[in-house]
Amino acid sequence: MDSNALLLTDRVAVVTGAAQGIGKATALAFADLGSHVAICDTLEDGLQETVREIRDRGVKVISSVIDVRESSLVAEFFEKVRVELGLVDVLVNNAGGGFWAPFSEVSEKGESVLIRENFGSVTNCVRAVLPMINDGASIVNVTSVEAYHSAPGFAVYAAMKAAVQQFTQSLAVELGNRNIRVNCVAPDMIPTPGDAELAEDSGALIQGLQPTPLGRKGTPEECAAVICFLASDLASFVTGSTIPVDGGTVAAGSWKVREDGSWGM
C-alpha cells in the first residue's frame, strides 16, 4: 500500500457546518492532511475560530457565514471557492440539525425547516459544486444512524437522513463516469454542542445501559477520520456506500449492553 494514499496535499476541500463538532473536526483533519479548505456555517464566532486553527496549519482557508438552506447564498459561496482556491476536489455536506417532537406536534413550517436543513442543504451544495468539481473528486454526505431505523420524535429528520442516503447512491451512479465517488458516514453517539438537550428530551439515554456496544461515546475526530478515508485515494474503489460511525449501535439493533458488560433485548 502506498503510504501517501491518505494524504490530501494541495487538494481543495469544502466543509459545511464547520463552526463546531464533526464539521470543525473534519475541516481541521483535512488541513492536517495538506488540503486547502473552504468552510461555511451560520455561527460566525465558531467559524472564525476554525479559520484561525486552519491557518495555524499552514494551508489556505476561506470562509463564509451563510445558511446552506438558501440556494443563492450557496451558489455565491462556491463561486468564491472557485475564484480563490480553484476547482473542488472534496465536498463534505455536514450541515444539518433537528429538534425532538412527536409528529403530531410538528407544524408544516417545522417540517419544511427540517427538510431544507437536512436534505435541501445537501442538494443545494451538490448542484452548486458540480460545474466546478474535478473528475476523480469525492463527495461525502453526513447522514445519521436514524436513516436505518425508527426514530420516534425525529420522524421527519430521520426520513431526510434516509433520503440523503438514497440520493447518495443515485448520485454515485450518475457521476461514476467522471470517477467522482459519493459516499456517506452515519454517526451516532458523537457529542456535539446542542445534542445534550436532544438526548435528554428524547429519552435516548437509559440509565443502566451503555451508550454503545463499545461502552463509550465517540468523538468528532473519530468521525472526521472516516470522512478523510472516504475522501482519500485509500477509498478509490468505494462509492455509493454508507459507513456507520456509531460504536456498533446499528449492528446491535434491539440488543442493549448493560453497564456490567452483559447484553440482552
Secondary structure, DSSP 8 states (H G I E B T S, - for coil): --TTTT--TT-EEEEES-SSHHHHHHHHHHHHTT-EEEEEES-HHHHHHHHHHHHTTTS-EEEEE--TT-HHHHHHHHHHHHHHT-SEEEEEE---------GGG--HHHHHHHHIIIIIHHHHHHHHHGGGEEEEEEEEEE--GGGTS--TT-HHHHHHHHHHHHHHHHHHHHTGGGT-EEEEEEE-S---TTHHHHHHHHT-S-TTB-SSTTSS---HHHHHHHHHHHHSGGGTT--S-EEEESTTHHHHTT-EEBTTS-EE-
